[in-house]
Amino acid sequence: MHEIDPAATAWLLASTALVLLMTPGLAIFYGGMVRTSGVLNMIMMSFISIPLVTVAWLLVGYTLAFSDDAGGGLIGGLQHFGMLGITPSTAHGAVPELLFATFQLTFAIITAALVSGAIADRAKFAAWMLFVPVWAVAVYAVVAHWVWGPGGWLAGLGVLDYAGGLVVEIVSGSSALALALVLGPRIGFKQDAMRPHNLPFVLLGVGLLWFGWFGFNAGSALAANGTAAAIFLNTLVAGCLGMLGWLTVEQVRDGKPTTFGAASGVVAGLVAITPSCGTVNTLGAVVVGLAAGVVCSFAIGLKFRFGYDDSLDVVGVHFVGGVVGVLLIGFLATEVMTQGPQGLFYGGGLTQLGKQLLAAVVVAAYAFTMSYLLAKAIDRLMGFRLSPEDETTGVDFTQHAESAYAEGVHGHLPQRRPGLFGGTLGQLGQPGSLTERPDPAEEDRAG
């Protein structure tokens, strides 16, 4: 029976709040990256992931991921269905299990929200609401058990993933690619510029993400100790070097470093250090962050070469950055951090690299396949993609009857169209709008 440690509990409480903050941060980051006609929808796709994943996780996701293995290292049991059997005094190591479950819930939430970036401007919101909870159970919880769960088969092989390079980054990137292929490219892909409409939003969102990432990585130590401190520093270092690496590529290749490149570089560095934050030293974090910034700055161009519309570069940054971080463990892991396995550069040979490569391939294949099949099923059931007319009008208005800005979409608001229950969805602030109704007194005076 483990005894609950107050210091570890306090740190994990703070870390859980930090990780939850990452989802609103991602919403702002993504919201700034899209065009004016899709800001609210993009933000809503992140925000709606919070309640949808929470319900799925508390009912069945947590027990499948972190209960004792049900056989073969593939999935956990159902003994904690609906959080049954877990009381405030139940411990997971040195922290309450209820808190550990909540901490892991915030990981599942941000992972689902990340996927939405690949299908910006063209997905039906109702279809996304169906996809998220099923995906959280069928994809995320399963991989989480493989890598982190008791008896998980990848954990048994000795695969290292400290804070989610496999479970969060590669899973989200692979799933994003699957959805991008199912929905197809946006109207105007490769022809229209489709530039971010609000770079200050992008930078603000990245700032919140970076802040929350300290809880994401250092909180995974599940203790307030020296390991958490080392991970905290590694997280800062990798984000810095990711930014410098990306900006250097832009300066050499394009002649000008950009604010968007700075933001993207930070995320790339943070993504790559996520799996390795607890396995590499500070110098290793420098290498990981720099490598991710450089590699991901080129990887985001793959969508144009291969023709898939990964709208907000989830594949180019999260999948590729996750792979970089997972594989570099095989080179840079040091026993000072791992208390065991070492990478190639520290005399550990190729064994750990082989394990990391196997895990990356298997996780990517599973997440892609399951996400593709799920998206296809939803597409056949209700249609996942907007009609060309609705996409051209703007996803904010057609899905939410709202506009983020007073001047509306592209300088004006669309004309009224039929509402869900036979009314009209008119111009915002005009009669027929969902947000403002005419004042009867004003009508009397006018009449």
C-alpha positions in Angstrom: 0.0 0.0 0.0 1.6 3.3 -1.1 1.4 6.4 1.1 0.2 9.6 -0.6 2.9 12.3 -0.6 1.6 15.8 -0.1 4.4 17.5 -2.0 4.0 15.2 -5.0 0.2 15.6 -4.9 0.5 19.4 -4.8 2.8 19.4 -7.8 0.6 17.1 -9.8 -2.5 19.2 -9.0 -0.7 22.2 -10.4 0.6 20.2 -13.4 -2.9 19.0 -14.2 -4.2 22.5 -14.3 -1.3 23.5 -16.5 -2.0 20.7 -19.0 -5.7 21.5 -19.1 -4.7 25.1 -20.0 -2.9 23.8 -23.1 -6.2 23.0 -24.8 -7.5 26.6 -24.7 -4.0 27.6 -25.7 -4.2 25.3 -28.7 -7.6 26.7 -29.5 -6.2 30.2 -29.7 -3.1 29.0 -31.6 -5.3 27.1 -34.2 -7.8 30.0 -34.3 -5.1 32.4 -35.4 -3.8 30.0 -38.1 -7.1 29.7 -40.0 -8.9 32.3 -42.1 -11.5 34.6 -40.7 -14.4 32.4 -41.8 -13.3 29.5 -39.6 -12.0 31.0 -36.4 -14.9 30.1 -34.1 -15.2 26.6 -35.5 -11.5 25.9 -35.0 -11.7 27.1 -31.4 -14.8 25.2 -30.8 -13.3 21.9 -32.1 -10.7 22.2 -29.4 -13.1 23.3 -26.6 -15.7 20.6 -27.4 -13.0 18.0 -27.0 -12.8 18.8 -23.2 -16.3 17.5 -22.3 -16.5 14.8 -24.9 -13.2 13.2 -23.9 -13.9 13.7 -20.2 -17.1 11.7 -20.4 -15.5 8.9 -22.5 -12.4 8.8 -20.2 -14.2 8.6 -16.9 -16.6 6.0 -18.2 -14.3 3.6 -20.0 -11.1 5.2 -21.3 -9.2 5.3 -18.0 -9.9 1.7 -17.1 -8.9 0.5 -20.5 -5.6 2.4 -20.4 -4.5 2.0 -16.8 -6.2 -0.9 -15.2 -4.4 -4.2 -14.9 -3.8 -5.9 -18.3 -6.7 -8.0 -19.6 -4.4 -10.2 -21.7 -1.6 -10.0 -24.1 -0.5 -6.5 -23.2 -3.1 -5.1 -25.5 -5.8 -3.5 -23.3 -6.7 -3.0 -19.7 -9.6 -4.5 -17.8 -13.0 -3.0 -16.9 -12.6 -3.1 -13.1 -12.6 0.7 -12.9 -15.5 1.3 -15.3 -17.0 4.6 -14.4 -14.1 5.1 -11.9 -15.5 2.3 -9.7 -13.3 1.2 -6.9 -11.2 4.4 -6.8 -11.6 6.4 -3.6 -9.9 9.6 -2.5 -7.5 7.5 -0.4 -6.6 5.1 -3.3 -3.0 5.8 -4.2 -1.2 5.5 -7.5 2.4 5.6 -6.4 2.8 8.7 -4.2 -0.3 10.5 -5.5 -4.1 9.9 -5.3 -5.3 7.7 -8.2 -8.2 10.1 -8.8 -5.6 12.9 -9.4 -3.5 10.6 -11.6 -6.6 9.7 -13.7 -7.4 13.4 -14.1 -3.8 14.2 -15.1 -4.0 11.5 -17.7 -7.4 12.8 -18.8 -5.9 16.2 -19.7 -3.4 14.4 -22.0 -6.2 12.6 -23.8 -8.1 15.9 -24.2 -5.2 17.8 -25.8 -4.4 14.8 -28.1 -7.9 14.8 -29.5 -7.9 18.6 -30.0 -4.6 18.4 -31.9 -6.2 16.2 -34.5 -8.7 18.9 -35.4 -6.0 21.0 -37.0 -5.8 18.7 -40.0 -9.4 19.3 -41.1 -9.8 23.0 -40.6 -12.6 24.8 -42.5 -14.4 21.8 -43.9 -15.6 19.4 -41.3 -19.2 19.1 -40.0 -19.2 19.9 -36.3 -21.7 17.1 -35.4 -19.4 14.6 -37.1 -16.5 15.8 -35.1 -18.5 15.4 -31.9 -19.2 11.8 -32.8 -15.6 11.1 -33.8 -13.9 12.4 -30.7 -15.3 10.2 -27.9 -15.1 7.0 -29.9 -11.6 7.8 -31.0 -10.5 8.6 -27.4 -11.5 5.1 -26.4 -10.6 3.0 -29.5 -7.3 4.7 -30.4 -5.9 6.8 -27.5 -6.7 4.6 -24.6 -5.4 1.5 -26.4 -2.1 3.0 -27.2 -1.8 4.5 -23.8 -2.1 1.0 -22.3 0.5 -0.4 -24.7 3.0 2.3 -23.7 2.2 3.3 -20.1 -0.3 0.8 -18.8 0.4 -2.1 -16.4 1.5 -5.0 -18.5 1.4 -3.0 -21.8 3.3 -4.8 -24.5 5.4 -1.9 -25.6 6.3 -1.1 -22.0 7.3 -4.7 -21.5 9.7 -4.4 -24.5 11.4 -1.5 -22.8 10.2 1.2 -25.1 10.8 4.7 -23.6 8.2 7.4 -23.9 8.3 9.7 -20.9 5.5 12.1 -21.6 3.8 11.2 -24.8 5.9 11.2 -28.0 4.2 8.0 -29.0 0.9 8.3 -27.1 0.2 12.0 -27.9 2.3 13.2 -30.8 2.6 10.2 -33.1 -1.0 9.2 -32.4 -2.4 12.7 -33.1 -0.2 13.1 -36.2 -1.2 9.7 -37.7 -4.9 10.3 -36.9 -4.7 13.8 -38.4 -3.3 12.3 -41.7 -6.1 9.8 -41.8 -8.8 12.5 -41.4 -7.1 14.7 -43.9 -7.2 11.9 -46.5 -10.9 11.0 -45.7 -12.1 14.6 -46.0 -9.9 15.6 -48.9 -8.3 19.1 -49.4 -10.0 22.4 -48.8 -11.5 24.2 -51.8 -8.6 26.3 -53.1 -5.8 24.1 -51.7 -2.6 24.8 -53.6 -4.3 27.8 -55.3 -5.2 30.2 -52.5 -2.7 31.5 -50.0 -4.7 30.5 -46.9 -2.4 32.4 -44.6 -3.0 32.7 -40.9 -5.4 35.6 -40.3 -4.2 36.6 -36.8 -0.5 36.1 -36.0 -0.8 37.7 -32.5 -3.3 34.9 -31.7 -0.8 32.4 -32.9 1.9 33.8 -30.6 -0.4 34.1 -27.7 -1.5 30.5 -28.1 2.0 29.3 -28.3 2.9 31.1 -25.1 0.0 29.3 -23.3 1.1 26.0 -24.8 4.7 26.5 -23.7 3.6 27.4 -20.2 1.3 24.4 -20.0 4.0 22.1 -21.4 6.0 22.4 -18.2 3.2 20.6 -16.4 2.9 18.2 -19.3 6.5 17.0 -19.1 7.7 17.8 -15.6 4.4 16.7 -14.1 4.9 13.3 -15.6 7.6 12.7 -13.0 4.7 12.4 -10.5 7.0 13.9 -7.9 8.4 17.3 -6.8 12.1 16.2 -7.1 15.3 16.6 -9.0 14.0 14.6 -12.0 11.1 17.0 -12.4 13.6 19.9 -12.2 15.8 18.4 -14.9 12.7 17.8 -17.1 11.5 21.4 -16.5 14.9 22.7 -17.8 14.9 20.3 -20.8 11.5 21.5 -21.8 12.6 25.1 -21.8 15.8 24.4 -23.7 14.1 22.3 -26.4 11.5 25.0 -27.0 14.2 27.6 -27.4 16.3 25.5 -29.7 13.3 24.5 -31.8 12.6 28.2 -32.4 16.2 29.0 -33.3 16.5 26.0 -35.6 13.3 26.9 -37.5 14.2 30.6 -37.8 17.7 29.7 -39.0 16.2 27.6 -41.8 13.9 30.5 -42.8 16.7 33.0 -42.8 18.9 30.8 -45.0 16.2 29.5 -47.3 13.8 32.5 -47.5 15.9 35.4 -46.4 13.6 36.4 -43.6 12.7 34.8 -40.3 9.0 35.0 -39.5 6.9 35.2 -36.4 4.9 32.2 -37.6 8.2 30.3 -37.9 9.2 31.3 -34.4 5.9 29.9 -33.1 6.1 26.7 -35.1 9.7 26.1 -34.1 8.8 26.4 -30.4 6.1 23.8 -30.8 8.4 21.5 -32.9 11.0 21.6 -30.1 8.4 20.9 -27.4 6.9 18.0 -29.3 10.3 16.3 -29.8 11.3 16.7 -26.2 8.1 15.3 -24.9 9.1 11.6 -25.2 12.7 12.2 -24.3 12.4 14.9 -21.5 13.1 12.3 -18.8 15.7 10.3 -20.7 18.2 12.9 -22.0 20.4 15.4 -20.3 20.5 19.1 -21.0 22.9 18.8 -23.9 20.6 16.1 -25.3 17.7 18.5 -25.0 19.7 21.0 -27.1 20.2 18.4 -29.9 16.5 17.3 -29.7 15.1 20.8 -29.9 17.5 21.9 -32.7 16.9 18.8 -34.8 13.1 19.1 -34.5 13.1 22.8 -35.5 15.2 22.1 -38.6 13.5 18.8 -39.7 9.9 20.0 -39.1 10.5 23.3 -41.0 11.0 21.2 -44.1 8.4 18.5 -43.2 5.5 20.9 -43.4 6.1 21.2 -47.1 5.4 17.5 -47.7 1.7 18.1 -47.9 2.1 20.1 -51.1 4.3 17.4 -52.6 2.0 14.5 -51.8 -1.3 16.4 -52.1 -2.8 15.9 -48.6 -4.3 19.0 -47.0 -3.0 18.9 -43.4 -4.4 22.3 -42.8 -2.5 23.4 -39.7 0.6 21.1 -40.1 -0.3 18.5 -37.5 1.5 15.9 -39.5 4.5 18.0 -40.3 5.0 19.2 -36.7 3.4 16.7 -34.3 3.9 13.4 -36.2 7.4 14.3 -37.6 8.5 16.0 -34.4 7.2 13.1 -32.3 9.2 10.6 -34.5 12.3 12.7 -34.1 12.0 12.8 -30.4 11.2 9.1 -30.1 14.1 8.0 -32.2 16.6 10.3 -30.7 16.1 8.5 -27.4 17.9 5.6 -29.1 20.9 7.9 -29.5 20.8 10.2 -26.5 19.3 8.3 -23.6 21.6 8.4 -20.6 21.4 6.3 -17.5 21.7 9.4 -15.3 18.1 10.1 -16.3 16.7 6.6 -17.1 18.5 4.7 -14.3 18.8 1.9 -16.9 18.8 1.9 -20.7 21.4 4.0 -22.6 21.4 5.3 -26.1 24.0 4.6 -28.8 26.1 7.7 -28.0 26.4 6.6 -24.4 27.5 3.1 -25.1 24.1 1.4 -25.3 24.4 0.1 -28.8 21.5 -0.1 -31.2 19.1 -2.1 -29.1 17.1 0.9 -27.7 17.0 2.5 -31.1 15.4 -0.6 -32.5 12.8 -0.7 -29.8 11.9 3.0 -30.4 11.7 2.5 -34.2 9.4 -0.5 -33.8 7.1 1.4 -31.4 6.9 4.4 -33.7 5.9 2.2 -36.7 3.4 0.1 -34.8 1.7 3.1 -33.1 1.6 5.1 -36.3 0.1 2.2 -38.2 -2.6 1.5 -35.6 -3.6 5.1 -35.0 -3.8 5.8 -38.8 -5.8 2.6 -39.6 -8.3 3.0 -36.8 -8.8 6.7 -37.3 -9.2 6.2 -41.1 -11.8 3.4 -40.6 -13.7 5.4 -37.9 -13.7 8.6 -40.1 -14.9 6.6 -43.1 -17.7 5.0 -41.0 -18.9 8.4 -39.8 -18.7 9.8 -43.3 -21.0 7.0 -44.6 -23.3 7.5 -41.6 -23.8 11.3 -41.7 -21.2 12.8 -43.9 -18.0 14.2 -42.4 -17.3 17.0 -44.8 -19.3 20.2 -45.4 -21.0 20.7 -48.8 -19.1 22.9 -51.2 -21.7 25.7 -50.7 -21.3 25.6 -46.9 -17.5 25.5 -47.1 -17.5 28.5 -49.4 -19.9 30.4 -47.2 -17.7 29.8 -44.2 -17.7 27.1 -41.5 -18.4 29.6 -38.7 -21.7 30.7 -40.1 -22.9 27.4 -41.5 -22.0 25.4 -38.4 -22.5 27.9 -35.6 -24.5 30.8 -37.1 -21.8 33.2 -35.8 -18.9 35.2 -36.9 -15.8 36.0 -34.9 -15.6 39.6 -36.1 -18.2 42.4 -36.4 -17.7 42.9 -40.1 -18.4 39.2 -40.7 -16.9 36.8 -43.1 -14.7 38.4 -45.8 -16.1 41.9 -44.9 -19.7 40.9 -44.9 -22.2 38.4 -43.5 -24.0 35.8 -45.6 -27.7 36.2 -46.4 -30.2 34.3 -44.3 -30.7 30.6 -44.8 -33.1 28.1 -43.2 -32.5 27.4 -39.5 -32.5 24.0 -37.8 -36.2 24.2 -36.7 -37.6 26.1 -39.6 -36.6 29.7 -38.6 -33.9 31.7 -40.2 -30.2 32.2 -39.4 -29.7 35.8 -40.5 -27.0 38.3 -40.3 -25.6 38.6 -36.8 -27.1 41.6 -35.1 -30.0 41.7 -37.6 -33.6 40.4 -37.2 -33.5 36.6 -37.8 -30.2 36.2 -36.1 -29.7 33.8 -33.3 -27.8 36.4 -31.3 -30.2 39.4 -31.4 -33.9 39.6 -31.7 -35.9 42.8 -32.6 -37.2 44.8 -29.7 -41.0 44.8 -29.8 -41.1 48.3 -28.4 -38.9 49.5 -31.3 -41.2 47.7 -33.7 -44.2 49.5 -32.2 -42.5 52.9 -32.5 -41.5 52.1 -36.1 -45.1 51.0 -36.9 
